[in-house]
């Protein structure tokens, strides 16, 4: 049996008084925290209640040996109940997008629209994070406590400084704010996927044009589980499309969530 973990969250009220726009749940990806979708939160909070969460084993949320999407969805549902989101829009990036998709199997009638950023509902069967785990463990093994030393250490394993700086956002006084042993042990579940029942409500899949995470080969998998799915490709962007091309992503988000539901 899965036991829900207490999630740390941030709830922001809309800046426009009396706004009747649906609330929005934002879900970060692997190695992230609730701050990672801040570019979306800062924009959406003008009209919407916005809920940002730290997923289990990340940030300030609870720790657990279990990292399945069913467990993550259970955590999210209990947090949604706590803050009083009955009907809402959900937006998730990468692992957070899969958690959002898993949530459609748990509370399908409460989700009005779904946006998955650069992720597909498939088992990838690919290890894309071995260098990251090696870099993280090297920092820990060397007993480093400051970000300058950690940066130099991680450059031996990771060539993209942007990735290093993203990871170091979760490095505090020599400690990682994500549960490294569990994420490594449960990695097959994180890149994997258990198909969800068809969810016949509006879904938007935003992909970076240079990213390998959402390919034409996955179109059948997406359509089977999300029959109303639409795709939007942001040219010249990779997996972190919302950070690389925030204006393009925000335009796509607004076109989708501001249009009437079918």
N, C-alpha and C positions, 0 to 999 in steps of 0.2 A: 504494500500500500504506500502511495505517495503522501507525505505530509507536507503541507504548505509551509514555506519559510516566510518569516516576516521580512517584508521589503522596505528598504529606505526609499523615500520618495520626496518629490517637491511638487506641490500643487499651487498653480498660479491662477488667479482670477482674471477675467477679461478686463482690459483697460477701458473698453466702451461699456459704460453703465447700461444695464438692461439688455445686453446682447442675448439673443435667443439661439445663437449658433451652437451646434452640438459640441460637447467637450471632446478633447483629443488626448489620446494616450500615445506617448513617444517611448520607444524601446531601443536601447543601444545594442551594439554588437559585441562580439568576443573581445575580451580584454578592456572593455569600455566602462563608462559610468554614465549616470544620468545627464552629465554635462555635454556628452558627445553630440547630441542633436540640438545643441543650444541655438544654432542658427535658425532652425525651424521653430523652436519654442519662442524665441524673441519676436518672431513675426506673427505666429499664430495666436499668441496671448493677447493681441490687440482685440480680437473678436471672440476668442474661445477660452474656456477653462482648459488649462494644459496640465497634464499629469506626466511627470518624468520619473522614471524608476531606475534603481540599481537592481539588475537581475540577481538571482541567488549566486553566491560565490563571487560577486563583484561589488566594488565600492563598499558602502556601509551596510549592505544587506546581509542576511543570515548565511551561514555556511552549512553545506550539506555534501555528503558523498555522492548524491544523485544529481545528474545534470541532463535529464531527459526533457524533451519539449513538453511532454504531458505534465511533468512536475512544474516547469516554468509557467505553463498556462494556468495551473492551479494557483500558484503564487499570485499571478496577475489578477485572476478573478477575485481572490480574497481582498486584494488591495483596492480593486475597483469597487467592491462592495463597501469597503471601509470609507472611501471618499464619496460614495454616493453616485457613481457614474452608472446610470441605467442604460441609456442609449449613447453610443459614442463612436468616434472615428479612431482607428488605430493605425499608427505609422511605425514601422520597424526597419532598421538597417541590418543587413547580413543576418547573424544569429538572431537578432531582435525581430527581423522580418519573419523568420521561421517560427519564433515564439508567437508572433501575431497570428500567423496562419494556424498554429495549433490551437489558439484561443477560439477560432471559428468553430472548431469541433466541440468545444466545451460550452460556449454560450453564443450559439449562432444567431439568435434573435436579438441580441443586445448590440451587435456590431452593425453599424449602418454602412460603413465603407472601410476598405482596407487598402493601405499603400505599403508595398514591400519594396525597399530600396536595395537594389543590386543583389538579389538572392532569388532562388527558385525553389519550389517544393520538391526537391530531389535529393537522393543520396549521392554525394559527390564522389565518394571513393577516392579522394585525393587528399594528401597531406600537404597543405600549403603553409603550415605554421611551425615546422620543425626548427627553422633558423631562429624564430622568435622565442620558442621555448628554450633553445640552447643559449640564447643571449640572456634571457631572464635568469636562468639557472647559473650562468657564469657570474652575473652580478651578485647573486645570493651567495654562491660559493666563495667569492672573493671577499665577502663581508663588507661590501661598499655601502656607504650611507649617504653620499651626496650625489646629486644629479650630474655634475661635471665628470666625476670619475666613472659613474655608471654609463654615461654617454660614450666615453672613450672605449670602455670595455665592450659595449654592445656593437660598436662599429666593426669589431672583428667578425661579427656574425651577420649584421644587417647593413645593407648599403644605403638604404633610403633614410635620410635624416628625419623626414616627416614621420615615418613609422616609429623611429626611436623616440621622438618627442611625444607622440601620441601615447606610447607605452609608459613613458616617464610621468605622465600626468597621474598615474596610479602608483607612483613610487614615493613613499613618505618615510623619511628618516630610516632608510634601509629596509623598509618593509613594502611588499607589494599589496595593493588593495584588491587583488583578485586571488582566488585560491588556486595557486599554480598546480599543486599535486593533483587536485580533483579535475581541473581542466585538461591536464595531460592524460589522466586515467580515463576520462569520459570523452576524449576527443572523437572517437568513432561515432558516438551519439550526436555530437555537435555538428559534425559534417554530414551525418546520416539523416534519415527522414522516414517516418511512418506515415503513409498516405492518409489524408483526412477525407471525410465524406464531402461530396460536392457542396460547396457553399455558394448559393446562387444570388449573390448580391454584388454590388460594384466593387471591383478590385483593380488597382493600378500597379503595374510592375515597372518601376523606373530603373533603368540600367545605364551604367557607364559604357560608352561605345568601345572603350579599350579594355573593358573588364571581361574576364572569362566566366564570371559567375552566372550570367543569364545568357544562354545560347539558343539559337533557333532549334536545336535538337531537343530542348526542353519544352517546346510549345505544346506538345500533346499532354505532357504531365501537368502543365499549368492549366490548360483548358479543361482537363478532366476534373480537377479539384476546384477550379475557380472558373466556371463557365462564362461569367461576365467579365473576365479579365481583359484589360487593355494594356498595351505596352507603350512606353515612352523612352526613347534612347537619347541620351545626352552625349553628343559627339565630343571627342577629345577629353573624356573623363574616364578615370579608372574606378576601382571599387569604392573609393571614398568620394563618390560623385557629389554628394551634398556639401562636402567641404571644398571640393575643387571647383564646382560650378553652382554655387548656392542660388544665384538668381534664376538660372534655368530650372533648377529643381523646385524652387518656390513657385515659379510660374505654373509648372505642371501640377503641383500640389493644389494650388488655388483653383485652377481650371477644373480639377477633378472634384474637390470637396465643395466648391461653391455651386456646382451644377446640380439640378434636381435629381434625386434618385429615381430610378425606373420603378 
